[in-house]
Amino acid sequence: MRIRIPSSARRWLTIVVIAIAVVVFAVALMTGLSRLLSRPAPGPAAVDPVVTTAPPTTAPAVPKIKATLYFASEDGLHLVPTERDVPLAEGVVAQARSILEAQLSAEAEAPLVSTIPKGAALRGIFVSDRNEVFVDLEPAIRTAHPGGTMRELMTVYTIVNAVLTNLPKLQEVQILIGGQEADTLAGHVDLRRPLKKSEALIQQ
């Protein structure tokens, strides 16, 4: 037996079904929008900071020249010429200073021996119009000197020869101590007058 539903009832049933579908769709749409709006907005991508390291600065290389320095022979009777690098300087006075500072601080290589007492240093240097060199030394050159005629000769002519060998235009060297004229260094070599280069003491 078939039950017949009146056409008016069918229309209302269809309307109800459509209404339910619309409500379900609206609820789903609102839920989706709510979830979408509740998400945080994406921020800018994190970027690692760029750290730039400046290259290490290095002091410019100082130009060097070859200079002849002097050391005592093993037996202490001669000066032995030895080639060393010294800083290049502009002008004869500055170059003489560079050579003397190198000579006063130079370490001897065995079997050679340094003739310069510990603590000796250059106070100043002056070149006259007649190409005479005045070398002013700290008093330690005298107070720390071991003494003896030959040792004193070696010390004095190490200084004189170092200047005049490397700067041949210069003629003589007058040694001062502590800014004053000195009679001798250790009682034997006369320093009251300028000294010329001594070839006799140089080991050939």
Disulfide bonds with the S-S distance in Angstrom:
none
